[in-house]
Structures are given as C-alpha cells and as structure tokens.
Amino acid sequence: MPAFPIRSARPAVAIPPGRMRHDISEDRILLHTIQTAEAFGALLTNEVLKPNPAMAEPPLHADGYDWMYRQMAARLPTTGDGAIWLWARIRRQTLVELCGLAPGQVLLTCRVPRERVLLSHFGDWHAVLNRHPLIIEHPDESDEAYGARLDRIFEDVDSRVRAAGVALNAEYRHWPADVRTELEDSWAFILDPTNYGRYESWQATVHALHSDDVVQAVRIEG
C-alpha cells in the first residue's frame, strides 16, 4: 500500500480551498503534476515513475525540449531520458481548470528535494519553444523602445540564419553555431528565480518521481 492517501474528486474540489503556498526556495519544493491513470499505476507498482521516451509522441517543439533535457543533464545530480513535468508555482484556479481538462487522470501533490528539481519560468519558456532570443525589457525602457529593440534583434537572428543558407524552419542543429550559442545563453535566464518577481508561474522538471515524493493523489472525476 502506498504511504500517501488516494481519493477521488471532481476538479473543483481536487485541490483544497485557499491560496496554495508554493515556496520555490524550500529544501523540499511543493509540486503538482497531472498524470495518466497508466502512469499512476506504474508509480504504485514500481514505487518510481520515469518518463518512457518510447511511449511518448515527438513534441511539437522538439528543439526546445532537447535544450531543457540538456540543461537537466548539466545541472542536476540525477540522470535519465526525458523529463516529468510539474508545476512549482501556479494559481489554484488555473490548476483547477487543468484538472477539468483531465477527467480520469490523477493529480499528484508532491514534495521533492530541491537538488533534484530544475525550475524554469513558465512564460519565458515559450522563447525556447519558439527558438527566439529571450530579450528582457530594461527598467527605464518604454514599450515602443522595447518593441523596436526586439524587432532589430529578431531580424538580426533571422538574417544570420538565412545568410548561412539555412531555412528558418530547418532543424535547430542546422542553424549557425554562433546563433545557437547566443540564443541558449539568453535562455539560461529562465532557470534562475532571482531574475523574476514573487508572483510568477514556475514549472519544474525531474528525471524521476518516487513514491515517497508524493503527498497525496486525487483521481479526477469527470
């Protein structure tokens, strides 16, 4: 029998009422993830859940996921193929809405040691997915000036890729090495919580989730 409680609930009551107290600086970080019933069964059987790349569909933005996996390999003491994705800071109502899209699946509330977790800023993660440079707005910069600077940098990246004889929709590995280095250097910004304010949405990736990481499981009713 698992050491954590398992219950069933509709999305609106799958999460206790009130503000979720996520503190991403804790030694054991509060995390949430929605997993399939099959994945939950594997966790109960094996006492560990690991991603199975052979069972996963190729992600729409494969280059971005590859970058994240490389960051995990470089920054975490653990190893593995792929990642399990969790929420490290999210609004309760947003998590309720996500549960509403996942009837029959299982919401896991976890506490995972900080050293096994790679945090990333959810909003700015989309720069990685779209293979765009991450450009941070200067404190004294107007919206117009920021937009103009953004356009200049994007146009510079596009022109350098085309000048190398590579199509912009080509696989990322074919892009010029200097462009890829500049992009990835800018993306590293999303991995440091000190670069952001207190009320940002954070996601987390781990190589594996162990049964003793789980605090509670809720089977989501339709």
Backbone as a ProteinNet text record, in pm:
[ID]
protein_1_A
[PRIMARY]
MPAFPIRSARPAVAIPPGRMRHDISEDRILLHTIQTAEAFGALLTNEVLKPNPAMAEPPLHADGYDWMYRQMAARLPTTGDGAIWLWARIRRQTLVELCGLAPGQVLLTCRVPRERVLLSHFGDWHAVLNRHPLIIEHPDESDEAYGARLDRIFEDVDSRVRAAGVALNAEYRHWPADVRTELEDSWAFILDPTNYGRYESWQATVHALHSDDVVQAVRIEG
[TERTIARY]
84	0	88	48.4	127.4	119.3	221.6	225.1	143.8	93.7	18.8	-129.1	-217.9	-360.9	-399.9	-501	-556.4	-706.9	-758.3	-902.1	-948.1	-1077	-1136.3	-1214.7	-1212.8	-1282.8	-1304.3	-1405.8	-1427.2	-1324	-1296.5	-1189.6	-1200.2	-1321.9	-1338.7	-1294.7	-1295.6	-1256.8	-1135.7	-1068.4	-948.2	-833.9	-839.9	-736.8	-803.7	-742.9	-804.6	-827.4	-933	-958.9	-849.9	-842.1	-743.3	-619.2	-532.8	-410.9	-312.7	-257.8	-155.5	-22.5	41.9	161.3	287.6	310.8	431.8	549.6	655.6	779.7	892.8	937.6	1036.6	1176.9	1190.7	1321.2	1333.8	1228.7	1232	1324.2	1367.8	1452.7	1377.3	1249.9	1161.8	1049.8	1044.5	954.5	817	713.4	577.4	552.5	514.3	493.3	361.4	302	180.8	200.7	147.1	151.5	26.6	-23.3	-137.1	-82.9	-105.8	-54.1	-168.1	-142.5	-243.3	-263.7	-376.5	-402.3	-296.1	-247.2	-144	-13	23.7	146	133	17.1	-4.4	5.8	-48.2	-36.5	108.4	189.6	332	400.8	362	419	384.6	259.6	218.5	289.9	308.3	370.2	520.2	586.2	732.6	790.1	702	743	829.6	831.6	901.4	835.5	827.5	774	883.6	916.7	1016.1	952.3	994.9	941.8	987.5	901.6	934.4	934.6	1052.3	1057	997	1003	949	797.7	732.6	587.2	537.8	628.3	587.8	582.9	487.2	483.1	591.2	651.4	751.5	688.3	751.7	692.6	688.7	589.3	573.9	697.2	757	874.7	993.8	1036.9	1139.2	1269.1	1306.2	1432.7	1431.1	1318.8	1309	1318.3	1252.7	1259.2	1400	1466.2	1603.7	1692.9	1674.1	1751.8	1726.2	1599.6	1567.6	1632.4	1628.1	1689.3	1840	1903.3	2046.9	2076.9	1988.3	2006.8	1992.6	1898.5	1881.9	2006.6	2060.8	2180.7	2298.4	2307.4	2420.2	2404.1	2280.6	2257	2206.1	2159.7	2103.6	2197.2	2195.9	2278	2219.1	2094.9	2026.9	2048	2012.7	2022.2	1893.9	1874.3	1756.7	1724.7	1632.6	1586.3	1455.6	1447.9	1326.1	1308.1	1183.1	1154.3	1009.6	985.5	849.7	828.8	716.7	688.8	588.7	616.6	531.1	516.3	418.1	400.5	464.9	549.1	613.3	547.4	483.9	403.7	297.7	173.4	61.3	-59.6	-146.3	-267.8	-360.4	-426.9	-517.2	-622.6	-682.9	-788.1	-735	-612.5	-554.6	-537.8	-492.6	-476.3	-611.4	-714.1	-849.4	-894.1	-868.5	-906.9	-832.8	-706.2	-630	-685	-725.7	-788.9	-919.3	-991.6	-1116	-1095.4	-974.8	-941.7	-885.9	-880	-812.5	-895	-1023	-1101.2	-1039.3	-1039.2	-982.4	-833.6	-771.3	-629.6	-611.8	-486.8	-458.2	-373.1	-419.3	-343.3	-255.7	-124.8	-30.4	22.2	12.6	75.8	202.7	316.3	445.7	530.7	628.7	736.2	867	942.5	1062	1183.9	1292.8	1414.8	1459.8	1494.5	1530	1639.8	1736.7	1850.2	1812.2	1694.8	1651.2	1560.9	1536.2	1437.4	1506.2	1473	1514.8	1392.7	1398.4	1289.6	1308.9	1198.1	1203.8	1079.8	1098.9	989.6	893.6	765.6	669.9	648.6	629.1	601.6	718.7	838.5	954.2	1006.7	959.6	989.6	945.2	847.2	797.3	898.3	992.7	1100.6	1183.9	1205.7	1280.1	1200.4	1071.5	988.1	985.2	985.9	976.7	1113	1220.3	1356.7	1382.7	1336.8	1356.6	1454.1	1530.2	1611.2	1520.3	1563	1488.1	1543.6	1462.1	1504.1	1429.7	1504.2	1444.9	1430.9	1314	1288.8	1368.8	1433.9	1509.3	1413.5	1450.2	1359.2	1310.5	1395.6	1357.5	1319.3	1286.9	1260	1109.7	1069.8	928.8	888.1	756.7	707.7	750.1	747.3	784.5	932.3	1016.8	1160.9	1192.4	1123.7	1145.4	1102.3	986.1	938.6	1033.2	1086.8	1180.5	1309	1358.4	1480.5	1456.5	1340.5	1303.4	1304	1242.3	1236.6	1377	1464.6	1600.5	1675.1	1660.6	1732.4	1676	1543.5	1482.6	1525.4	1524.6	1564.1	1710.3	1794.6	1936.2	1954.2	1883	1893	1845.5	1730.8	1676.1	1772.1	1830.9	1919.4	2046.6	2097.5	2218.3	2191.2	2073.1	2038.4	2026.2	1955.4	1938.7	2072.9	2160.8	2291.3	2376.7	2349.5	2422.3	2362.7	2260.3	2197.4	2103.7	2050.2	1962.4	1823.3	1722.5	1585	1549.6	1466.9	1430.2	1352.4	1285.3	1210.1	1290.6	1420.7	1506.4	1531	1576.1	1608.7	1713.5	1695.6	1778.9	1928	1960.4	2101.1	2169.2	2092	2149.4	2172.4	2120.2	2140.6	2288.6	2339.3	2479.8	2510.3	2628.5	2665.2	2665.3	2709.9	2715.8	2575.5	2479.9	2341.5	2284.6	2307.3	2256.1	2315.8	2444.1	2507.6	2445.2	2421	2360.3	2219.2	2141.3	2005.4	2008	2089.7	2091.1	2146.4	2241.5	2288.4	2174.9	2089	1976.2	1871.5	1851	1750.5	1786.1	1914.9	1955.5	1890.9	1849.1	1784.3	1661.4	1588.3	1461.6	1481.4	1604.8	1630.3	1665.3	1672.3	1713.3	1598	1535.4	1422.7	1457	1584	1619.7	1606.9	1588.1	1569.9	1426.6	1336.4	1194.3	1134.7	1012	939.3	875.9	799	743.3	624.1	552.2	423.1	425.7	531.8	544.5	504.7	465.8	434.9	562.7	586.9	707.1	670.9	742.9	730.1	857	850.6	964.6	978.2	1101.5	1127.6	1215.6	1187	1267.8	1290.1	1396.9	1423.4	1332.8	1288.6	1202.5	1125.7	1010.7	927	912.2	948.8	944.4	817.6	774.8	650.1	661.2	783.5	795	804.6	802.9	789.7	643.6	552	409.8	344.8	271.3	198.7	54.4	-4.6	-144.7	-171.6	-263.3	-308.5	-459.4	-506.6	-650.8	-689	-773.2	-826.7	-934.4	-915.9	-1003.2	-1130	-1243.1	-1370.5	-1419.1	-1491.7	-1544.3	-1670.8
-118.9	0	124.6	226.2	349.5	421.8	499.4	572.3	700.8	736.8	861.4	829.8	921.6	899.2	913	836.9	842.8	864.6	963.7	987.8	1023.5	1031.7	1073.7	1201.8	1291.3	1418.9	1482.9	1565.6	1648.2	1761	1819.8	1919.9	2033.3	2082.3	2199	2171.9	2045.4	2012.6	1920.2	1906	1822.7	1888.5	2022	2098.9	2168.6	2165.3	2232.4	2380.8	2439.4	2581.7	2668.3	2790.5	2883.4	2890.8	2981.7	3006.2	2890.1	2841.9	2738.6	2804.1	2753.6	2818.6	2758.8	2793.8	2748.8	2836.7	2775.3	2846.3	2772.4	2826.5	2754.9	2763	2827	2830.4	2722.7	2645.3	2544	2428.3	2354.9	2238.6	2127.1	2114.4	2020.6	2104.6	2110.5	2202.1	2137.4	2214.2	2171	2175.4	2061	2049.6	1978.4	2009.5	1939.8	1890.5	1773.1	1722.1	1638.6	1643.5	1560.7	1449.8	1326.5	1211.5	1119.9	1041.9	946.4	837.6	768.2	656.5	548.7	529.4	428.7	466.2	595.3	640.6	626.7	658.9	645.2	499	411.1	267.5	222.5	275.8	241.9	291.4	410.4	463.4	373.7	328.1	241.6	106.9	55.5	-76.9	-73.7	26.4	29.6	120.9	199.2	299.5	408.7	418.6	526.6	544.1	667.8	698.4	765.3	704.5	761.5	783.1	888.1	907	793.7	755	649.7	710.5	750.7	816.8	732	600.1	512	522.2	561.7	571.5	712.2	809.2	949.5	988.2	1073.5	1129.4	1236.3	1250.5	1356.8	1491.8	1572.1	1702.1	1794	1883.9	1977.3	2065.6	2101.7	2188.4	2108.1	2010.7	1915.9	1985.2	2091.6	2159.3	2219.3	2278.2	2336.8	2231.2	2117.8	2011.5	1953.4	1941.8	1892.9	1985.3	2117.4	2212.1	2191.8	2172.3	2152.1	2024.7	1916.8	1791.4	1808.6	1887.3	1911.8	1993.4	2087.7	2164.4	2075.7	1983.6	1890.6	1804.6	1755.6	1671.7	1748.4	1876.8	1957.5	2007.8	2026.6	2097.9	2011.1	1890.6	1805.2	1688.3	1637	1521.1	1389.9	1393.5	1274.3	1258.8	1142.6	1115.7	1049.5	1050.8	986.4	1039.7	973.2	1014.4	1090	1207.6	1285.5	1348.9	1384.7	1455.3	1433.4	1442.8	1454.3	1601.8	1656.3	1799.6	1821.7	1923.2	1956.4	2107.6	2149.7	2291.9	2320.2	2423.4	2464.3	2588.2	2667.4	2781.3	2808.9	2798	2813.6	2860	2936.9	2980.2	2860.7	2859.1	2748.1	2733.6	2844.5	2836.5	2779.1	2811.4	2756	2605.3	2559.8	2415.7	2345.4	2408.2	2352.1	2338.2	2440.3	2435.4	2324.2	2304.8	2196.8	2060.5	2048.2	1923.8	1898.6	2006.4	1993	1939.2	1953.9	1902	1761.1	1702.3	1573.7	1471.3	1451.6	1350.3	1211.9	1136.2	1002.3	998.7	1115.3	1120.3	1147.7	1163.2	1170.1	1293.2	1373.8	1489	1444.9	1463.2	1428.2	1555.1	1562.9	1668.2	1608.9	1676.6	1618.5	1716.2	1661.8	1738.4	1673	1743.8	1686.6	1766	1698.9	1770.4	1866.9	1987.6	2094.5	2054.1	1974.7	1942.6	1852.7	1787.9	1702.2	1775.3	1903.9	1979.5	2089	2096.5	2210.8	2299.1	2419.9	2516.1	2594.9	2633.6	2722	2810.2	2934.2	3030.9	2991.1	2974.8	2920.4	3013.6	3143	3234.6	3246	3266.7	3287.1	3158.2	3044.1	2914.5	2914.6	2996.5	2998.6	3057.7	3136.9	3182.6	3063.1	2968.2	2846.9	2763.4	2744.7	2664	2720.8	2852.8	2917.9	2951.6	2911.7	2934.9	3083	3164.5	3308.2	3350.4	3454.6	3507	3560.5	3542.9	3598.1	3737	3838.1	3976.7	4037.1	4076.3	4130.8	4281.9	4332.3	4476.3	4549.9	4659.7	4741	4818	4840.6	4908	5044.3	5120	5255.2	5261	5145.4	5137.5	5146.7	5230	5238.6	5115.8	5092.9	4980.8	4994.2	5116.4	5138.5	5108.5	5153.9	5129.8	4981.3	4915.8	4771.8	4696.2	4732	4665.5	4684.8	4805.8	4832.7	4752.1	4744.6	4667.9	4519.3	4472	4332.2	4302	4388.8	4368.4	4363.6	4453.9	4456.5	4326.2	4278	4155.6	4035.2	4025.8	3915	3917	4034	4045.5	4007.7	4044.1	4008.9	3857.7	3789.7	3643.9	3579.8	3623.3	3566.5	3585.5	3703.9	3731.3	3647.8	3624	3542.1	3396	3347.7	3209.6	3196	3290	3284.1	3301.3	3389.1	3411.5	3285.3	3196.1	3069.5	2965.1	3006.6	2914.9	2815.7	2852.8	2764	2825.2	2744.2	2792.4	2810.2	2911	2938.9	2824.2	2742.8	2630.1	2500.9	2511.3	2393.2	2345.7	2222.5	2171.5	2260.9	2281.3	2375.3	2341.4	2214	2173.9	2222.2	2260.1	2311	2462.2	2529.3	2672.9	2701.4	2819.3	2851.4	2838.2	2785.5	2758.8	2885.8	2998.4	3121.3	3171.5	3151.3	3190.5	3103.8	2973.7	2883.5	2916.2	2948.4	2983.6	3109.4	3210.2	3333.5	3308.8	3229.7	3200	3126.5	3023.7	2941.8	3019.4	3108.7	3194.5	3282.2	3330.3	3413.9	3330.1	3206.1	3120.6	3083.2	3079.8	3041.4	3132.1	3250.6	3345.9	3284.6	3198.5	3145.6	3045	3001.4	2897.7	2953.8	3085	3148.5	3229.1	3180	3252.2	3392.4	3420.3	3554	3658.3	3615.8	3709.6	3761.7	3708.9	3739.8	3782.6	3834.4	3874.2	3756.5	3787.5	3684.8	3610.3	3672.9	3618	3564	3496.6	3439.3	3291.6	3239.1	3096.4	3019.6	2913	2833.4	2687.7	2628.7	2487.3	2417.5	2285.6	2208.5	2082.4	2036	1908.2	1824.2	1694.5	1598.2	1476.6	1403.4	1281.1	1166.1	1169.5	1062.9	1115.2	1054.1	1086.5	959.3	966.2	849.1	851.7	733.9	727.7	806.6	813.1	889.3	1039.8	1082	1224.7	1269.4	1174	1206.3	1226.6	1335.4	1368.5	1320.9	1333.1	1295.3	1272.6	1181.3	1155.6	1172	1238.9	1259.9	1211.3	1110.6	1065.6	1166.6	1224.6	1332	1273.5	1307.9	1258.5	1347.8	1287.4	1363.1	1437.4
0	0	0	-76	-78	55.8	85.6	211.9	206.8	89.5	75	50.6	87.4	66	-80.7	-120.3	-255.2	-241.8	-311	-309.2	-449.7	-467.3	-593.7	-570.3	-668.7	-651.8	-787.2	-794.6	-911.8	-911.7	-1027.8	-1036.2	-935	-909.4	-822	-679	-638	-500.4	-496.4	-609.7	-612.5	-536	-527.6	-458	-340.4	-221.7	-106.4	-134.6	-76.4	-98.9	-37.1	-85.6	-31.9	-118.5	-81	-158.1	-141.1	-253.8	-247.3	-211	-108.6	-55.2	-116.7	-242.2	-309.3	-268.5	-224.4	-192.6	-262.1	-374.9	-455.6	-397.5	-281.1	-214.9	-107.3	-83.9	20.9	-15.3	87.6	64.1	-6.8	24.8	-47.9	-107.1	-237.1	-306.3	-326.4	-299.6	-327.2	-477.5	-534.2	-677.9	-704.9	-821.3	-865.4	-1008.6	-1036	-1172.4	-1197.8	-1318.1	-1359.1	-1448.7	-1408.8	-1480.3	-1523.4	-1626.8	-1671.8	-1567	-1578.1	-1487.1	-1503.7	-1628	-1653.4	-1584.2	-1592.7	-1527	-1375.5	-1321.3	-1178.2	-1136.4	-1218.5	-1190.3	-1188.3	-1280	-1281.4	-1154.8	-1107.5	-983.5	-865.3	-858	-748.2	-754.4	-875.3	-890.7	-866.4	-922.9	-920.9	-812.6	-746.8	-648.2	-708.6	-837.3	-906.9	-1043.4	-1087.8	-1219.5	-1300	-1414.4	-1503.8	-1639.9	-1711.8	-1847.1	-1937.3	-2027.2	-2123.4	-2262.6	-2314.8	-2446	-2556.9	-2542.5	-2646.4	-2655.3	-2545.5	-2542	-2573.7	-2575.2	-2591.1	-2738.2	-2770.7	-2904.7	-2917.2	-3035.3	-3051.8	-3020.5	-2934.4	-2900.3	-3021.5	-3021.6	-3133	-3146	-3034.3	-3034.1	-2982	-3059.5	-3014.7	-2976.3	-3047.6	-3018	-2878	-2838	-2705	-2596.2	-2617.4	-2518	-2510.4	-2623.6	-2623.2	-2540.3	-2554.9	-2474.9	-2326.2	-2288.1	-2147.5	-2094.8	-2172.5	-2129.2	-2111	-2197.5	-2183.4	-2058.6	-2024.9	-1902.5	-1779.4	-1782.1	-1670.7	-1653.7	-1765.3	-1758.5	-1700.6	-1731.5	-1686.5	-1543.5	-1497.3	-1372.3	-1257.4	-1285.5	-1181.1	-1150.8	-1028	-994.9	-1045.1	-1091	-1139.7	-1289.4	-1341.2	-1484.8	-1532.3	-1662.4	-1718.6	-1856.2	-1921.6	-2053.4	-2038.6	-2100.1	-2092.7	-1957	-1926	-1802.1	-1761.7	-1633	-1579.9	-1548.4	-1595.1	-1582.3	-1470.2	-1390.5	-1277	-1267.2	-1189.1	-1158.3	-1023.2	-1019.3	-894.6	-834.9	-916.6	-869.8	-974.5	-933.7	-1026.2	-945.7	-1007.1	-939.9	-919.3	-804.1	-775.9	-885.6	-929.3	-1029.3	-1160.6	-1196.6	-1318.8	-1305.9	-1190.8	-1170.7	-1171.1	-1114.1	-1119.7	-1265	-1345.8	-1487.4	-1561.1	-1529.7	-1592.6	-1550.7	-1426.2	-1381.7	-1457.7	-1487.2	-1561.6	-1702.8	-1754.8	-1888.6	-1882.9	-1762.1	-1747.2	-1669.4	-1706.1	-1634.1	-1650.8	-1541.6	-1545	-1515.1	-1510.8	-1477.7	-1328.3	-1286.3	-1143.1	-1114.3	-1018.7	-972.9	-856.1	-870.6	-765.2	-699.8	-569.5	-491.9	-432.7	-454.8	-420.3	-341.3	-272.1	-210	-256.7	-338	-399.3	-354.2	-315.5	-276.8	-385.3	-343.4	-437.4	-534.2	-487.3	-573.4	-691	-683.8	-794.4	-892.4	-867.3	-945.8	-1026.7	-1155.5	-1236.6	-1257.9	-1203.8	-1219.7	-1348	-1409.5	-1526.5	-1528.8	-1571.8	-1576.7	-1687.6	-1651.7	-1748.9	-1867.5	-1843.3	-1953.3	-2049.1	-1996	-2082.1	-2142.6	-2095.1	-2158.4	-2304.4	-2337	-2474.2	-2572.5	-2523.7	-2611.5	-2657	-2566.8	-2601.3	-2701.2	-2673.6	-2762.2	-2904	-2913.8	-3044.7	-3105.7	-3037.4	-3085.9	-3110.8	-3016.3	-3021.9	-2912.6	-2933.7	-2823.8	-2712.8	-2588.8	-2476.9	-2449	-2473.2	-2458.4	-2340	-2238.4	-2116.6	-2130.1	-2094.4	-2102.7	-1996.6	-2036.5	-1942	-1851.1	-1725.6	-1631.2	-1679.2	-1748.5	-1791.4	-1938.3	-1997.2	-2140.4	-2167.2	-2261.3	-2297.5	-2378.5	-2385.2	-2465.3	-2611	-2662.4	-2802.1	-2825	-2733.8	-2748	-2734.9	-2640.7	-2624.9	-2750.1	-2805.5	-2926.4	-3042.9	-3056.8	-3165.6	-3147.8	-3024.6	-2997.9	-3023.4	-2983.9	-3007.1	-3156.9	-3236	-3380.3	-3441.2	-3397	-3450.5	-3421.2	-3299.3	-3261.8	-3336.1	-3345.9	-3418.5	-3565	-3625.4	-3766.3	-3785.3	-3688.9	-3698	-3694	-3602.4	-3594.4	-3724	-3773.2	-3896.9	-4014.2	-4026	-4139.3	-4130.8	-4010.3	-3995.6	-4028.2	-3992.1	-4026.4	-4178.3	-4241	-4387.5	-4458.3	-4406.1	-4468.6	-4467.8	-4373	-4366.2	-4460.3	-4537	-4631	-4565.7	-4449.3	-4373	-4365.3	-4388.3	-4376.3	-4229.3	-4199.8	-4061.5	-3997.8	-4077.9	-4023.2	-4025.3	-4056.8	-4056.6	-3913.8	-3899.4	-3767.4	-3702.8	-3574.4	-3498.7	-3509.2	-3515.7	-3521.8	-3648.4	-3751	-3875	-3870.5	-3767.3	-3756	-3725.9	-3760	-3731	-3582	-3550.8	-3412.3	-3328	-3385.7	-3307	-3272.3	-3363.2	-3334.7	-3223.1	-3232.1	-3129.6	-2992.3	-2989.4	-2862.1	-2802.1	-2884.6	-2834.7	-2782.4	-2856.2	-2811.4	-2678	-2668	-2547.2	-2428.1	-2451.8	-2342.7	-2290.4	-2380.2	-2336.5	-2263.2	-2304.8	-2242	-2098.7	-2066.2	-1930.7	-1825.6	-1865.8	-1775.1	-1709.1	-1778.7	-1727.9	-1616.4	-1592.7	-1493.6	-1356	-1343.1	-1218.2	-1159.2	-1050.8	-991.9	-944	-914.4	-866.9	-977.5	-1100.6	-1211.7	-1221.5	-1137.2	-1150.9	-1016.5	-1024.7	-905.9	-834.9	-730.4	-642.5	-702.4	-793.8	-834.3	-977	-1012.5	-1145.6	-1142.3	-1258.9	-1269.5	-1302	-1225.3	-1242.9	-1269.5	-1364	-1390	-1340.1	-1331.5	-1282.7	-1365.6	-1378.1	-1443.9	-1353.5	-1350.9	-1275.9	-1364	-1335.4	-1411.4	-1368.1	-1242.8	-1191	-1071.5	-1048.5	-933	-850.8	-723.6	-636.1	-551.9	-509.9	-432.8	-302.7	-243	-119.1	-143.3	-271.3	-303.9	-298.2	-306.8	-322.2	-185.3	-174	-50.9	-60.5	-180.8	-199.8	-347.2	-375	-511.3	-518	-621.4	-639.8	-779.7	-786.4	-915.3	-957	-1075.3	-1119.9	-1182.6	-1125.9	-1176.9	-1290.8	-1384.2	-1497.6	-1462
[MASK]
++++++++++++++++++++++++++++++++++++++++++++++++++++++++++++++++++++++++++++++++++++++++++++++++++++++++++++++++++++++++++++++++++++++++++++++++++++++++++++++++++++++++++++++++++++++++++++++++++++++++++++++++++++++++++++++

